[in-house]
């Protein structure tokens, strides 16, 4: 049996137990708790304790990638002329340069700090993933929605997709890399020039699935405009799909950049992929392993954290979980 | 159904042609053609006019343009008998500048210019590059040539028309006297029945004279036992990756160490060599070109390939790919199923973590991780073509199978859960069916339909090879062919490999649809949607 402490309510007994008349007007009103979509998303998201931890980890990674490099003055070739500073294990580097956070992972092939190098690389890799993700998702979602809605556009775009989908992406990227200098923005261009098409195709399939559902048909029969159907009936359904897609897309650009660097098509900036590519021989050399495994580990941690945050945000943004 | 498949195939062909056209535009027009010289030592050794000539002839080799030097034109006239030797010698020498041409030379230069200009060629004349004292610099001889960029449509048209080559008795030019041309059918293959042997070995074969290949149809002990050379596929000639060899041959020829055996040549000479006489093809005038040819062969069909120990590029990729595909289906589907049946239990959680690991971690990272772990466990981490051990296949197969297993687990779990939550399952349950019956008669069959659609794709996809896996374990497979060709500007190979990929991907989608319609009677491509 639950007992309610009436004094806690702060109301007098008279107020609490007075007779309320039936009001025809009041009974027509539907009273529901105030519902805010985004507030509910965050409520559901933070209900899982692991999300707080992962989000904190993500914040730490971003802080290290974006703030740390501007605090230290990182010059990869500062120790180039010092033959004793190359390929040092963490212990040897600390002994040589003094105990400092910078040397916690040892020194690389030109005497640079591996710790600084990986954070610099992370900044480039994360930026690449975010820029490519933003461009591809924006274009892909807009084109994909139109593609899914209009049957005329569908016929044309499906053929375009069949053709462009068959062009090897590596070929396209290497042509871009050879046409322009292999800089950051060339890489962005190469990854986005047809990258949006695959996202658009995915969104198109989702739109086609929802487009012909009965409630949309009913809405159309009642005279709702197409724009309103798109905004009010379909977009809420798509939010979780889009967030989930974003969760897989952003880490995939980091992985893809690593892959491209490994086959020699990467950019000239020292991204994580290029660090891994350059340190490949160090993997099998005793004492040099840190140079190889630390960028691999950081790349993996970044992608996993981004993926987990995105997936859980995708789950939380599905209104069906807000009950 | 047949009509529908033909329509799909035609659609597919159109998109393949479009892909080849786009790729041709990309590599022949957009790319800077000067890049092919960046790693070319010969280019730096030539100077002055010779360097320009060298550039033009290389561009012709790489398929960018048509290049006709003036000397070739004059020599051809002489070959045809239109001019005599003295005129040829006089005409071929051009002056240091156009004004200094001799009278004969000037006349033929004018003819050359007119002939090629009318065909859309650009005529270039390079004046002699002389030092101050009048001596020519190295490679500074005067040059005259005509060039023309090959237009895209012409390039594509010749590419597609030359793709299938049907061997015929008019392959060898008509002016070559080589005895009676024609095809002969024999029950006793001459390779297996050397002249002096009296005991005959029965082995039917079709031989040709005047054809490119000597043996058009024959049997031997190698898979698939019956071989033909009547129809050959030309996907494009390689220039740098595998010089002068067609892409298709590059992919399918065996590699590794020679397999020596006692070979009895047509002249009756027996030697311990690796030559496969069945592959003999025609090379004009080759019989007397080398002493060994004259000793072994009786006609100009002397160009033979060799028996090698290893598999072909395609073979290695396919063996590794198909084993890992089978592994992924055998393991991935049951695990995905078990995860769906025990949703939110321990197995499901472990499986989800594994799937997340594979999706999120860069593939390069976990392949290196497997390599390091496998090396610790004592497995060979490098592929060796000449060793007969099977252990070296383990790590590449596992590296390929693990992500494929994760992918199948993910989808199988998703489809199963979707099916188990659907209304017909609730209805069946309320109708009194046992969970086992619901599973075996309804859910399982429905969940498998989308999986079936992907099977042809994964089987055909096994042939394309895997770029990272093959690189990390040094597998001599087909996966790296495209990246190799791109790095070495081998345009013929790029186009050929792209075409091969496009054909496989178009075929796998069509086959997937057909297989899905065969498994699920509700899916029909012939009747219109309701």
Interface residues (C-beta under 8 A of the other chain):
Chain A: X159 X162 X163 X164 X165 X166 X167 X168 X170 X171 X172 X174 X175 X178 X179 X248 X251 X254 X255 X258 X259 X262 X263 X264 X265 X276 X283 X292 X296 X299 X300 X303 X304 X306 X307 X308 X311
Chain B: X11 X15 X16 X18 X19 X22 X23 X26 X27 X30 X31 X32 X35 X356 X357 X359 X360 X361 X362 X363 X364 X365 X368 X372 X467 X468 X471 X482 X483 X486 X487 X494 X497 X498 X501 X502 X505 X506
